Amino acid sequence: MATAKGDLDMEAMETEFLGLQVNPKDCQSQDICISPSQVKNKAGGYVYKTDPETQLIRLIEEGSGEKVVQIIKEFSEKGRAYRQDTVLFALAVCCKSNDSETKCAGDFMKSERKKPNFCTSSLADIVEYLDKVEDAKKSKNLKIIVELILKYKLVREHIPTCFLNEKDVWKALIKHMPMTAMMRNLGKMSSLNLFRTKAEALNEISFEEQIVTNKLKNRELIHKAKIHPYSYLVALSKYRQGMAKNVNLSWPVCPHIADALEEGFYLSFLNITPTKKHFLLALDVTCDTHLPENVCEVDAHHLSALDAAIFMMVQNARTEPFCETILFSNDENISISVNPSESFHDLKRKVREKISNPRSPKSDVSLPFKYALERRKIVDVFVIFTNVDKSLGNVHPTQAMKFYKESSGKKDTRLIVCEMASSIHSVGDIEDHFTLTVSGFDSHVPKLINDFALKII
């Protein structure tokens, strides 16, 4: 059969191109994951997950840009977004779009300005505020910066860095400073001598010190700002240190500020809603549990693993009607009473007295379950604070938990293991839906524990 020259050339090209096998043996089927970045699609095949910005751009390219802007406005106006940062980022992507309709819809402020009734609309105040924020960023004049702060209630993030060492700027900021921002910046304000030191205690109290101390222990403001007690504890411990190594800053400690932080700490427990579950808190007191270097949170280097555990003891004693606390090691359980009115420092002192004697370098994490069984305790939630790499007991903790459930009839008892030292291991069964393993500790952990106890997660 005759063959055209063009067909021969194409055949030669295909032969050359197909020099490699069409289905090489080292290729995997799409139902096998070949990258950590892959996820399963609805058909069961592994594909790559796109980031939110790419997904947003795709919606715009598909012609849904104006609808996206409308949704962004709705989320912002109705307060449906947890933080406004993500809303503003999404809006910025729309404003930078090459699609003219999306770009026009995104820059709705420009179109609103042209409307006859704009000056009397609610948007006018917003636009004026945004304009003043921009003026502050560009300003080189201290007097103008202070005036803008006082008139438009600007916050620290609006102020150019070159003015953040000016005492007058902080005096202006402090008047309308949000609670959490104020707690974060106590060290900075003390470094600028806005508050009295211990040696100056007999001097007249400053206006700024009066504002801060009143706010820190104001029950209504604490409730409104929804400040968690652990945030207060971090702020108090950090402030009393008189220094922050991560930003190379030191300050003189004002006793009245420290006292106000401590008072606010105990008032903030009113922000916690009790679960009304039966808790058993168990603290591992083997030889290295309470070492200061066992840090729990990257932003709280001054707090130890013991501090975090003591905090949970105080929180549950003050908020939960049914809670018991024990200490355990390799061979014994030690019951410890925690009074609801007991202070953090008094309880810490009491625990230290209990663990002052040298103990085994290994711990038996099954002991809390044994304690509950021997005393026929009804426990909804076990919370164990331990160092997983020191766990070596006679009974595996997961088996002890299973035995407790079977013996007590409490099939839905939950276990929360707070691993206070970084590790790649876990004493809790990661496949068990009734077990939660937490590595480290921060202000989100107490709520996580309560949510897990309530079966919200």
Order of alpha helices (4+ residues) and beta strands (2+ residues): alpha-beta-beta-alpha-alpha-alpha-alpha-alpha-alpha-alpha-alpha-alpha-alpha-alpha-alpha-alpha-beta-beta-alpha-beta-alpha-beta-beta-alpha-alpha-beta-alpha-beta-beta-alpha
